[in-house]
Amino acid sequence: MTLEINIPEVLAEVTAVFARYEEALVTNRRDVLDELFWNSPHTLRYGYSENHYGHAAISAFRASLPVQSPPRELLRTVITTYGRDLATANAEFRREGSRQTGRQSQTWLRTADGWRVAAAHVSLID
């Protein structure tokens, strides 16, 4: 079997949903962020100083945040699709007023409800 990489229409779909996620992140649209994470106990998110296992834990964490994420600039984004149902999105970013570079990795999968994040990791480079 040969896996097709970056089928143009699939890449366009994932690029669009990644942009929707990014917009929701910087505007504190928690409902959209909750929607875009796969609603499964298998979903995970590793944050700066915390680990969340399952959609419910990720949603509860977001609900506990007192304010939205600070504005940020995406420095580089690499989206790769593998066939028609799996993709990765990796981005480097810098928050407004910071010199640190952040990294964000996401594994996206196509579900009956559309593209959803199944795994995510966020970290900062000192």
C-alpha positions, 0 to 999 in steps of 0.5 A: 500500500502506498500512502498518499501524502498531502492530497490537495483537497485534504490538505485544504480541509485540514489547513482550514480547520487548523485556521479555525482552531487558531482563531478560536484559541486567540479569541477564547472561543472555548466552545469551538475549541471543545468542538474541535477536540475529538470527544473521546476518552482517548484524546490527550493534551500535554500542556506547558505544565499539565497533562490531560487525558480524555475530552472531559479533562481537556474541556474542564481545564479550558473552562478553569482558565481565567482569561484567554490566551495572549495574542500570538504570531505563528512563525512557521506552520507545517501541516501534513496529511496522510491519506484522507483521514489523518493529519499532523499540524505543527507550529512555532509561535511567539506570544505578544511581548515574549521572546520565547518560542512556543511549539504546538503539535496536533494529530488530527483525524477525520471523524463522522463529525469532521476533523478533530484533534486526537492528540496535542502538545504545547511547549516553550523553548527557553 
